[in-house]
Amino acid sequence: MSGCLIPHPSLLIPGFVVAAAVIVARRVTALFGIAVLLGLVLLLVWEVYAHHRTRGEVDEPVVVALDVRVA
């Protein structure tokens, strides 16, 4: 009877309804957070792509200094 529309008796207790709502809210919040992080990663990838596309053929100067003494 998986298609039965009558809820289980334990789901009619108010505490279980609140607990179920909290679980759903936590999952929705996690899904929203994942979507935000994915959006930020895609934005970063797009910014790097746009930067490399518009800079032309000139290499950017890079200064590397190692201030480490090996004993």
Secondary structure, DSSP 8 states (H G I E B T S, - for coil): -TT--S--GGGGSHHHHHHHHHHHHHHHHHHHHHHHHHHHHHHHHHHHHHHHHHSTT--------------
